[in-house]
Amino acid sequence: MTSQTIANTPDPDRIRRAPKVLLHDHLDGGLRPGTVAELALETGYTGLPETDPDKLALWFHQAADSGSLERYLETFSHTVGVMQTRDALVRVAAECAEDLAEDGVVYAEVRYAPEQHLDGGLTLEEVVEAVNEGFRQGERRARENGHRIRVGALLTAMRHAARALEIAELANRYRDLGVVGFDIAGAEAGYPPTRHLDAFEYLKRANNHFTIHAGEAFGLPSIWQALQWCGADRLGHGVRIIDDIHVRDDGTVELGRLASYVRDKRIPLELCPSSNLQTGAAPSYAEHPIGLLRQLHFRATVNTDNRLMSHTSMSREFEHLVDAFGYTLDDLQWFSVNAMKSAFIPFDERLAMINDVIKPGYAELKSEWLFRQTASTSGFTGK
Ligand SMILES: [Zn+2]
């Protein structure tokens, strides 16, 4: 290996220090296990299967690992169960921002469903304001620890419920006040995104942004509806677009009409490899469609989905992909720039993040070998 090849090889330390961008992360899927246990005590929540943080962490991972999306979603009853007070929401959001910053994430859009945090008597507005306050606190604490991160909120409406328009209006009201967009989530089967057309129509009239969970458990029709009926800016997962891509025996590739549309229009795919392995949407990292989608230059991004349930982080996702596909720092930069281009903040801010934070960050990592070489020859005494 030449020095430059070594320079481009991402080891875990470099992956953690590399500037990363995260577009698909659930607030109620990323709690610290210790925080779940403490909040349960504080708030009187008695439903936890374990109270020891290590055992609890293991329980979440195993329950989420069962292979079915429905079972995976069950684990959320406990995290959401302890997030019903203002203080709990502030704490969880602040720790989320801190943890992401510690992991080298410089920009994140974190989503949650305000309608799921009303059991303790909070209003929708109070939920949004508590989470916003938490993100600001977390950003400040990260800065004190030498990390820089910016976190925007996405407000999610649940597919099986009927409050999508109300949540879309809420997202619009808190626009420029910490909320950068809207999303719908929950079990895909039986709950097509077209049930919530009024919300999407409203957001389009308001020139606002939204992503839709589609093409995870359910295939192409869900992706098609999300794009062509609802007008989604991005696809939450979208991994099943692979069903519309045909690799021939000679290695050439043919894209169907929908896959072509997604690639031609640069529709961002919020891919979440570890989560897909747990829900059975992909058999292994090496066989995950992200490999082919990257080769074919789809607007692919890498995401965590639920850090607690999938026992993951942005760095871990990158490590898995480096192991599976031999990705270099250039590939990781490509994913990061893709994600930043696809964020919901204004264009000039995205551009500044790419040019002033992401590219210099990767350049710095790639240039380290120059200085290591100097150090290794500095012992030369001239003999
Ligand atoms: Zn998700």
Residues whose N, C-alpha, C, O or C-beta is under 5 A from the ligand:
A	BS01	ZN	D305
